[in-house]
């Protein structure tokens, strides 16, 4: 099978292995197993010294032992290039691996891989609340103390919500910048990112006014906060 990537003429070269090397999903900062591109010279004479070009050297790496680069390939002979996927970011990271006889003449394989990262959410405090990610993955409800999920996109939007009688007190960790805003956008800039969400239970019945016998103060327990008024 010959894959022509960007207007290449195959000349006498042919890809005899898979022309699409799919590395699937790998966590950023990790590396995949090796995959091999094999190329054969179908011509009647040796090629000129071959050139191997890896289109993305940030997220892919050639493995030592390349038998194509700089080699004049004899008729009916084959050479191979081995590659690993080493994602440094989150998301789809397509690239191309080319073996050239000369400028514009050669074959190219497609490299497919997706970088992922983990996000962990931990709930703290005396209250009950829910943290949900807009992207599928995090749905930490009332009975959930913490949850972790893997994502292939960044940033991730988290939303905190509460039921009556409880309040959201703010974010920590990678969401600390959002403060008490119930919505946080957290970039996945490393393999594992941690966020905390604090919830507090109100210490009186919502939307009521009660008297504290010890202080002779009245307490207004409302969604906007607790206000004490001293009565003469």
Helices and strands as residue ranges (DSSP letters): E 13-15, E 20-27, E 35-41, E 51-54, E 60-62, E 78-85, E 91-92, E 95-102, E 105-124, E 129-133, E 139-140, E 146-151, E 156-162, E 166-173, G 176-178, E 183-186, E 192-201, E 208-212, E 217-222, E 225-230
